[in-house]
Amino acid sequence: MSLPILRDDALRSTDEGFSLRVSLPWIRSLPVWSAGGWELSVDGDPVAVSAVGVGDRRVAPSALAFERGWWFVQDRLRLEGRRMLAPGAHAVTLGFRLIVPYLDAGADGPLSLPFASARTLLLDAPATGTVSRDVA
């Protein structure tokens, strides 16, 4: 069973805007490079994903294709946006694709699945007690 894509404590403020911690919506761990096609909106306005946090590094979303690490089921990938958010609740919508490298989809290559989540999240909500961590 997978975790919800956006948990209660997913939205955090940063010095440059915000980060959104995304849980893996799949039953098995996947390579970090398998995630992409990020479509993010906050309060109805599209927001570009400016960087993806992988451990203590920040990489461009397009650079995820070259990452060798793994997105473990209990870990969360950190997306960053350069938009300052006011304190309080925000409507967050996220769409993305996952490539499942071990499932063949025919001549087109491995299976690629769309995922989406929409939630109202409180900025800087208290951390949810869990065993999850950010992708290392």
N, C-alpha and C positions, 0 to 999 in steps of 0.2 A: 504494500500500500504506500502510495506516495504522499508527501506533505502538501499542504496547500501552497500554491505558487507564491502568494503574497500573505505572509503571516501578519499578525497584529502589530508587530514591532518593525516592519519592513522599511518604513520611511524615516530617514534620519537627516538632520540638517548638517551641512558641512560649511567650511569657510568659503567655498566657491559655489554653493548652491545646495544640492541634496544628494543623497545616495538612496538607492532602492535595493534591498537585499532579496534576491529571488531564489526560492527553493526549486529544486529539480523535480519536475512533475512526471517522473518515470520510475519504474520499479527496480531499475538497476543503475549503477553508476555509469557515467558516460564521459568520454574525453571532453575537455573544455572546448576544444575546437568544434564540437558538434552543435554548439548553440550559436544562433545568429538571427539576422533579420529583425532586429529589435524595433518595435513600434510602441512608443510610450507617449501617453498624454497625462497631464495633471490639470484637474479642474477644466477639462474640455479642450485645453490647448496642447498641441503637439510639442514635445520636448525632445530634442536630439540627445541620444546617449553619447556623451562626450568621451567617456572612458569606462573601462571595465576593470574592477579591482580583482587582481589575481594575487593572493598573498599580500605582500607589502608593495607590490608593483601596480602601476596603472597602465593599461594598454589600450590602444585604440580598438574600437569594436571590430574593425577589419583585420586587426592583428591577432584576434582570437584563433583564426585559421592556422596559425603557426605555433600555438601553445601545445605543450606536451603533457601538461598536468591533467588531472582527473577532477570531474565534478561528482563528488560522492553524494549518495542519496540524502544524507543528513546535513550536507553543507549548503551554503547559500552563496550565489554569485552576486557581486556588488556592482550595480550599474550606477553611473554618476551622471548627473545633469547639472548644467550651469544656469540654474534659475533659482533665485532666492525665493523661499516659500514663507508665508506668514505663519505664525504659530496657529495650531488648531488642526481641524480635519480637512482632508483634501481627497477629491475623487481621483483615483489613480486607475488607469487602464494600461495594460501591458499585453502585447502580442509578440510572439517570436516563433522560430522554428527549431526543432531538434532533429539532427541526423542520427539515426540509429544504425551504426556501422555494421552490426552483426545481423541485420535483417535486410535481405535483398528485396528490392522493389522492381526487379526485372532489368531491362536494358538501360533504364535511367539511373541505375546505381542503387545505393542503399536507401532505405526508407527515410523519408523526410516528413515529419509531422508538425502541423501547426498547433500552437498552444496559446491560450489567452486567459487573462484574469482581470476582473474589474472589482475594485473594493474602495470603500471610503476608509482612509488610514489617518490616524492621528500622528502628526509630525512629532518625532522624538518620544513616542509612546514607551512606557517602561518595557524593558527586555522581557521576552517570554521565556520562562524557565524551560530549558531544553538541552539537548546534547548537540545541537547544530552549531556550526562555526562557519566563518567565511571560507570560501575556496582558497586553499593554500597554494 
